[in-house]
Amino acid sequence: MHGHIPLELGDVRIYKLLYYMRQTGFGKNRRVYVIYERGGAKDPYQESVTVLRLAVQSLEQNIHPDELPEE
């Protein structure tokens, strides 16, 4: 059985993964896409899109996971 869970603000696990991938070269010299299967329902998965959008913005600014804002 495979369950889908929404991403939540304040949970930095996904950001840490993307951050350390970027440190090894992911997306530095070429365009990359972040793809996330959000499920069929609008809620609670709508917040997942916001979480990924904020993560990408922070990655572009090269913010270390320990220096992320509280949200």
Residue pairs with C-beta under 8 A, 6 or more apart in sequence:
4 37
4 38
4 39
4 45
6 38
6 39
6 44
6 45
6 47
6 48
7 14
7 36
7 47
7 48
7 51
7 52
8 47
8 51
9 47
9 50
9 51
9 54
9 71
10 70
10 71
11 51
12 65
12 68
14 51
14 52
14 55
15 55
15 58
15 59
15 65
15 68
16 65
18 26
18 34
18 55
18 59
19 59
19 64
19 65
21 27
22 28
22 59
22 62
26 32
27 59
34 52
34 55
34 56
36 48
36 49
36 52
38 45
38 48
38 49
39 45
54 71
58 68
